[in-house]
Amino acid sequence: MVVAFSGCSGHSSEAAPNKHPKDLADLPAQKGPVHAPYVVGSTLYAGGQTIKLAGPVRTIAPIDHGVIVEYDDGHQDGRDEIDEVNLTTHAMTLLTKGADNLVSDGSRYVAWRTVGTSTTNVVVHQIKEGFVDTDIPAPGQCCGSPFVIDGITPSGQLIGGMTSLDRYWSWSFVDADDGELSDSEPAAVISGLRGQSVAAVVGDKIVVSRTTGTSRVATIAADGTLSAAATWASVARDAALSASGREYSSSLAGDVFASKLGATRSDPVRLWLPRGVHVKQAMSDDATHDVLLISTPEADASTTDALARCDFVTGACTLIQTIPAPSAG
């Protein structure tokens, strides 16, 4: 199992090879450390460090100098536990128990959901500062689907909703004057989303989708007003999105391309990956590189997962590691 999210660092671009790889074995091996954190099994890798975690992981969320870890069901007391892992000291600090739906802005803010017997709350934590929480303005679950936190922006704006009710809300948890965490104003209903859903929160933007599969980029004002791109084809169907502002999609021929999120894709960069590869996740590693969790088809109709580091300016890619298949039973 691999859990991977965004990180940041600084490296230079590599030149793309002049021969297209036929399979993963043709990719050059990654030589330097990868700064974007990722987990294989219960081991965290980040910036050349290897840290053994307390158990299986559901989600990780990067922050400055650390990673927030949400353990999978069954850890310790049977409820999800969320810990902060300091990448400098390797210290692990318990943040909460009985919570899930972990998200972060990649730097200072993380948020999660707590579900009680009669209420569902969202909790926002500003790293090294404090916590605030609020009830959601709806039942925690309706019609078979729960309230879900979609993400939190670098300005502390939290987006969440319930697809079954066709309703989404926005909360502002950061004081605009001093940048500090504060009790949120009442949730603002996001207007203009009827018949649409929030697919992702990337930086200070959201991606909204229609049932037809087309998507576009939007921003949300503090009062919930939606401002969206006019073109519904502005985000590729089934694209993997990175905090770097790139989207990764495949052509009909099976080639993988990197494009600026929301651009017309008139000048995409072809990645030097084997044809037929599917990008499952993308995470920022530095100003010109993303780490991609990819799945490649095998001759026996199975697939092999792997991590690759790709330069979205030149298209050059290196192989970080292949991922062992889960053991049976």
C-alpha positions as CSV (number, residue, x, y, z in Angstrom):
1,M,0.0,0.0,0.0
2,V,1.2,3.5,-0.9
3,V,0.0,6.7,0.6
4,A,1.6,9.8,-1.0
5,F,1.0,13.5,-0.8
6,S,2.8,16.8,-1.6
7,G,6.1,18.1,-0.3
8,C,8.6,20.7,-1.4
9,S,12.4,21.2,-1.9
10,G,14.7,22.5,-4.6
11,H,16.4,20.8,-7.5
12,S,17.4,21.6,-11.1
13,S,15.7,20.2,-14.2
14,E,17.1,17.2,-16.1
15,A,17.2,16.7,-19.9
16,A,14.7,14.3,-21.3
17,P,16.0,11.1,-22.9
18,N,15.9,10.7,-26.6
19,K,14.4,7.2,-26.5
20,H,11.0,6.4,-25.2
21,P,11.1,3.7,-22.4
22,K,9.3,0.4,-23.2
23,D,8.8,-0.6,-19.5
24,L,9.8,0.5,-16.0
25,A,13.2,-1.2,-16.2
26,D,14.1,1.3,-18.9
27,L,13.8,4.2,-16.6
28,P,16.9,5.5,-14.9
29,A,17.0,5.0,-11.2
30,Q,16.4,8.0,-8.9
31,K,19.8,8.9,-7.3
32,G,19.1,11.8,-5.0
33,P,16.6,12.0,-2.1
34,V,12.9,12.5,-2.7
35,H,11.5,15.2,-0.5
36,A,7.8,14.6,-1.1
37,P,6.7,12.3,1.7
38,Y,5.3,8.9,0.9
39,V,4.5,5.7,2.8
40,V,5.0,2.1,1.8
41,G,3.4,-0.4,4.2
42,S,4.1,1.3,7.6
43,T,7.4,3.0,6.6
44,L,7.5,6.8,5.9
45,Y,10.1,8.0,3.4
46,A,10.9,11.8,3.2
47,G,14.0,13.7,2.2
48,G,16.2,10.7,2.4
49,Q,14.9,9.7,5.8
50,T,13.2,6.4,6.7
51,I,10.9,6.4,9.7
52,K,9.0,3.3,11.0
53,L,5.4,4.2,11.9
54,A,3.2,2.7,14.5
55,G,1.0,0.7,12.1
56,P,-0.8,0.7,8.7
57,V,-1.6,4.2,7.4
58,R,-4.7,5.5,5.6
59,T,-3.6,9.1,4.8
60,I,-0.6,11.4,5.2
61,A,-0.7,15.2,5.0
62,P,2.5,17.2,4.7
63,I,3.3,20.2,6.8
64,D,6.4,22.4,7.3
65,H,9.2,20.1,8.7
66,G,6.9,17.2,9.3
67,V,4.0,15.0,8.3
68,I,0.6,14.4,9.8
69,V,-0.3,10.7,9.8
70,E,-3.8,9.2,9.9
71,Y,-3.6,5.5,10.9
72,D,-6.0,3.0,9.4
73,D,-8.9,1.5,11.3
74,G,-7.8,-1.1,13.9
75,H,-4.8,0.9,15.1
76,Q,-4.6,0.7,18.9
77,D,-8.0,1.3,20.4
78,G,-9.8,0.5,17.1
79,R,-10.4,4.1,16.1
80,D,-8.4,6.2,13.7
81,E,-5.5,8.0,15.4
82,I,-3.9,11.1,14.0
83,D,-0.2,11.8,14.9
84,E,2.3,14.5,14.0
85,V,5.7,13.2,12.9
86,N,8.6,15.6,13.2
87,L,11.1,15.0,10.3
88,T,13.9,16.6,12.2
89,T,13.7,14.8,15.5
90,H,11.5,11.8,14.4
91,A,9.3,12.5,17.4
92,M,5.7,11.4,17.1
93,T,3.0,13.5,18.9
94,L,-0.6,12.3,19.3
95,L,-3.1,15.0,18.0
96,T,-6.4,13.2,18.3
97,K,-8.2,9.8,18.4
98,G,-11.5,8.8,16.9
99,A,-11.1,11.1,13.8
100,D,-10.6,10.7,10.0
101,N,-10.8,12.5,6.7
102,L,-7.4,14.2,7.2
103,V,-6.4,17.0,4.9
104,S,-3.7,19.8,4.9
105,D,-2.6,22.8,2.9
106,G,0.9,21.4,2.7
107,S,2.3,23.9,5.1
108,R,0.6,25.3,8.2
109,Y,-3.0,24.0,8.4
110,V,-4.5,20.6,8.8
111,A,-8.1,19.5,9.3
112,W,-10.0,16.4,10.1
113,R,-13.5,15.2,10.8
114,T,-14.9,13.8,14.2
115,V,-18.1,11.9,14.2
116,G,-20.1,11.7,17.5
117,T,-23.4,10.0,18.3
118,S,-25.4,13.0,17.2
119,T,-23.0,15.6,15.6
120,T,-20.2,15.8,13.1
121,N,-17.5,18.3,13.7
122,V,-14.6,19.6,11.6
123,V,-11.4,20.4,13.5
124,V,-8.7,22.8,12.1
125,H,-5.2,22.8,13.6
126,Q,-2.6,25.5,12.9
127,I,0.8,23.9,13.4
128,K,2.4,25.0,16.7
129,E,-0.5,27.3,17.4
130,G,-3.8,25.7,18.4
131,F,-7.1,24.1,17.4
132,V,-10.6,25.3,16.6
133,D,-13.7,23.2,15.8
134,T,-17.2,23.7,14.6
135,D,-20.4,21.8,14.0
136,I,-21.3,21.2,10.3
137,P,-24.7,22.8,9.3
138,A,-26.2,19.5,8.2
139,P,-26.7,15.9,9.4
140,G,-23.4,14.1,9.5
141,Q,-24.7,11.5,7.1
142,C,-27.6,11.4,4.7
143,C,-28.9,9.1,2.0
144,G,-25.9,6.8,2.3
145,S,-23.1,9.4,2.1
146,P,-21.4,11.3,4.9
147,F,-20.2,14.9,5.1
148,V,-16.7,15.0,3.6
149,I,-13.9,17.6,4.0
150,D,-12.6,18.2,0.5
151,G,-9.6,20.3,1.5
152,I,-8.2,23.4,3.1
153,T,-6.4,26.2,1.3
154,P,-3.2,28.1,2.3
155,S,-5.4,30.9,3.5
156,G,-7.2,28.6,5.9
157,Q,-10.4,28.3,3.9
158,L,-11.9,24.9,4.5
159,I,-14.2,23.3,1.8
160,G,-16.6,20.4,2.5
161,G,-20.0,19.1,1.6
162,M,-22.4,16.3,1.0
163,T,-23.0,15.0,-2.5
164,S,-26.3,13.4,-1.5
165,L,-27.7,16.8,-0.5
166,D,-26.0,18.5,-3.4
167,R,-24.7,21.1,-0.9
168,Y,-21.2,22.4,-0.2
169,W,-19.9,24.9,2.4
170,S,-16.9,27.1,3.0
171,W,-15.4,28.1,6.4
172,S,-12.8,30.8,7.0
173,F,-10.8,29.8,10.0
174,V,-8.0,32.4,9.8
175,D,-8.2,36.1,10.7
176,A,-7.5,38.2,7.6
177,D,-5.8,40.9,9.7
178,D,-3.2,38.9,11.6
179,G,-3.2,35.5,9.8
180,E,-3.9,33.6,13.1
181,L,-6.4,30.8,13.7
182,S,-9.7,32.0,15.0
183,D,-13.3,30.7,15.4
184,S,-14.9,30.5,12.0
185,E,-17.7,32.7,10.9
186,P,-20.9,30.7,10.2
187,A,-20.5,28.3,7.2
188,A,-21.1,30.0,3.8
189,V,-23.2,27.9,1.4
190,I,-21.3,27.7,-1.9
191,S,-23.5,29.0,-4.6
192,G,-23.6,27.9,-8.2
193,L,-22.7,24.2,-7.6
194,R,-26.1,22.6,-8.3
195,G,-25.6,19.5,-10.3
196,Q,-21.9,19.7,-9.7
197,S,-19.4,18.3,-7.1
198,V,-16.1,19.4,-5.7
199,A,-13.5,17.0,-7.1
200,A,-10.4,18.4,-5.4
201,V,-8.8,21.4,-3.6
202,V,-5.5,22.4,-5.1
203,G,-3.7,25.4,-3.5
204,D,-6.2,28.2,-3.4
205,K,-8.4,26.7,-6.2
206,I,-11.0,24.0,-6.4
207,V,-11.8,21.6,-9.2
208,V,-15.6,21.1,-9.8
209,S,-17.0,18.3,-11.9
210,R,-20.3,17.4,-13.6
211,T,-21.9,14.0,-13.9
212,T,-20.8,14.0,-17.5
213,G,-17.2,13.8,-16.4
214,T,-16.1,17.3,-17.5
215,S,-14.4,19.5,-15.0
216,R,-13.2,23.1,-14.6
217,V,-11.2,25.2,-12.1
218,A,-12.9,27.6,-9.7
219,T,-12.2,29.8,-6.7
220,I,-14.6,30.5,-3.8
221,A,-15.1,33.9,-2.1
222,A,-15.5,34.2,1.7
223,D,-19.3,34.6,1.2
224,G,-19.5,31.3,-0.8
225,T,-19.7,32.9,-4.3
226,L,-18.2,30.6,-6.9
227,S,-16.1,32.0,-9.7
228,A,-15.3,29.3,-12.3
229,A,-13.6,29.1,-15.6
230,A,-15.9,29.3,-18.6
231,T,-14.6,26.1,-20.3
232,W,-15.8,22.8,-18.8
233,A,-13.0,20.9,-20.6
234,S,-10.4,22.9,-18.7
235,V,-9.4,19.8,-16.6
236,A,-8.8,16.5,-18.2
237,R,-11.1,13.6,-17.3
238,D,-9.6,11.3,-14.6
239,A,-6.5,13.6,-14.3
240,A,-4.2,13.2,-11.3
241,L,-3.7,16.7,-9.7
242,S,-0.6,17.9,-7.9
243,A,-0.1,20.8,-5.4
244,S,2.4,22.1,-8.0
245,G,-0.5,23.2,-10.1
246,R,0.0,20.4,-12.7
247,E,-2.5,17.8,-13.9
248,Y,-1.5,14.5,-15.4
249,S,-3.6,12.8,-18.0
250,S,-3.2,10.1,-20.7
251,S,-3.8,10.3,-24.5
252,L,-5.7,7.7,-26.5
253,A,-2.3,6.3,-27.5
254,G,-1.4,5.8,-23.8
255,D,1.2,8.5,-23.4
256,V,1.1,10.6,-20.2
257,F,1.1,14.4,-20.4
258,A,1.7,17.1,-17.8
259,S,-0.3,20.4,-18.2
260,K,-0.9,23.4,-16.1
261,L,-4.1,23.0,-14.1
262,G,-7.0,24.6,-15.9
263,A,-4.9,25.5,-19.0
264,T,-6.2,24.7,-22.4
265,R,-3.6,22.0,-22.7
266,S,-2.4,23.5,-26.0
267,D,1.2,22.9,-25.1
268,P,1.4,19.8,-22.8
269,V,4.7,18.2,-21.9
270,R,4.9,14.5,-22.7
271,L,6.4,12.4,-19.9
272,W,9.0,9.8,-20.7
273,L,7.1,7.0,-19.2
274,P,6.1,3.6,-20.7
275,R,2.9,3.8,-22.8
276,G,-0.2,2.6,-21.0
277,V,0.9,3.9,-17.6
278,H,-1.9,5.3,-15.4
279,V,-1.0,8.1,-13.0
280,K,-3.0,7.4,-9.7
281,Q,-1.6,10.2,-7.6
282,A,0.7,13.2,-8.0
283,M,2.6,15.1,-5.4
284,S,4.8,18.1,-5.5
285,D,8.6,17.5,-4.9
286,D,10.1,20.9,-5.9
287,A,9.6,23.8,-8.4
288,T,9.9,21.6,-11.5
289,H,9.4,18.0,-10.3
290,D,6.4,15.9,-9.1
291,V,6.4,12.4,-7.6
292,L,3.9,10.2,-9.4
293,L,2.3,7.0,-8.1
294,I,1.8,5.1,-11.3
295,S,0.3,1.8,-12.3
296,T,1.6,-0.1,-15.4
297,P,-0.1,-3.0,-17.1
298,E,1.7,-6.4,-17.3
299,A,1.4,-9.2,-19.9
300,D,-0.7,-11.4,-17.5
301,A,-3.3,-8.6,-17.2
302,S,-2.1,-7.7,-13.7
303,T,-0.6,-4.3,-12.8
304,T,2.5,-3.1,-11.1
305,D,2.6,0.0,-9.0
306,A,5.7,2.2,-8.8
307,L,6.9,5.7,-7.8
308,A,8.5,7.9,-10.4
309,R,9.9,11.4,-10.1
310,C,9.2,13.5,-13.2
311,D,10.3,16.9,-14.5
312,F,7.2,18.5,-15.8
313,V,9.3,21.0,-17.8
314,T,11.3,18.6,-19.8
315,G,9.4,15.3,-19.3
316,A,12.3,13.4,-18.0
317,C,11.4,10.7,-15.4
318,T,13.4,8.5,-12.9
319,L,12.2,5.4,-11.1
320,I,12.2,5.7,-7.3
321,Q,11.0,2.2,-6.5
322,T,8.4,-0.4,-7.5
323,I,5.8,-1.2,-4.9
324,P,5.5,-4.8,-3.6
325,A,2.1,-6.3,-4.2
326,P,0.0,-6.8,-1.0
327,S,0.5,-10.3,0.5
328,A,-2.5,-12.6,0.1
329,G,-4.6,-13.2,3.2
